[in-house]
Amino acid sequence: LPDLMAGDKTPQQLVDEKGLAQISDTGAIEAMCKEVLEANPDNIAQYKAGKTKVLGFLVGQVMKASKGKANPQMINDILIRIIENS
């Protein structure tokens, strides 16, 4: 907010410059999800065995990979879809 008040830049310009935009691109999130799942095959087996709490760990790993910028609900939905179709 101080940057917005101090300058003549639009909110969108500040978001772009500071890298504050949330990632909602399905393709980008899906690619990150696949990478995380490939690195954590044991978690896939645990999820399929009924331990759905591992999904939180996997969502966290994708959030980490995206530096906190990915939409967490989209991550959750994409992870479930990929796991259930594998």
ABEGO torsion letter per residue (X at the ends): XAAAAABABBAAAAAAAAGABBBABAAAAAAAAAAAAAABAAAAAAAAAGBAAAAAAAAAAAAAAAGGABBAAAAAAAAAAAAAAX
